[in-house]
Amino acid sequence: MADHPVIWMRPEHGARGPRPAHSRADVARAGIEIADAEGLDAVSMRRIASSLGAGTTSLYRYVSKKDDVLELMVDEVMGSLTGTRLSGPWRTDLATIARAQRGLALRHPWLAALSSGRTNHGPNSLRWLELSLSAFDGLDLSTDDMLANLGTLSAFVLGHVLGELGDRAAAHRSGLTHAQWMEQQGEYGPTIVGSGLYPRFTRVIVEAETPHAEDRQDRLFEAGLARVLDGLAAHLP
């Protein structure tokens, strides 16, 4: 057996000693607040303890290591999805799931990095997984097929979100809004077109409308989501 069982198998409060002044939820929320404001690298046991007004060593009454904190943080934000309701048709339900995941990841930019790794099995995360799997109720699918479908959907959402977050980061670094950046790139456009070397991309420069739209990210997400769902439909019974 592992030296440190998963945090969900451990009691929140030890049987001995005084009752802790804080809960695991307090630890998770402190970590979330730090990560939302400063990024995941800023989250440390020392910072969380300081935020809670506690000593760093006292934090180990709640968790054994930083990975425990990260699991608690993921599961805490997943709790905000518990109000999601599915309507029945698998395609509508998977679209609802995808939009909810995107919204959550954009509200908490650090979540995408943690979600791309091992699956969190905290209570809120398990409730979300159970709800997501229910989208396939009534379809004659194997368990592996259901997991493959959800994995494909999640990979699309994660990829799109990482692109959106990358765009935000680039805007922050450069100090340029998207419109300003597009204007800057537009000055380079005639050079690309005039070279005659990139006829396909020249069509993009001349014809494409989506890159200029204020709601371009929503458009791209919905267009990509429709194509992913079309692909999943081809493999359904």
Secondary structure, 3 states (H helix, E strand, C coil): CCCCCCHHHCCCCCCCCCCCCCCHHHHHHHHHHHHHHHCHHHCCHHHHHHHHCCCCHHHHHCCCCHHHHHHHHHHHHHHHHCCCCCCCCHHHHHHHHHHHHHHHHHHCCCHHHHHCCCCCCCHHHHHHHHHHHHHHCCCCCCHHHHHHHHHHHHHHHHHHHHHHHHHHHHHHHHCCCHHHHHHHHHHHHHHHHHHCCCHHHHHHHHHCCHHHCCCHHHHHHHHHHHHHHHHHHCCCC
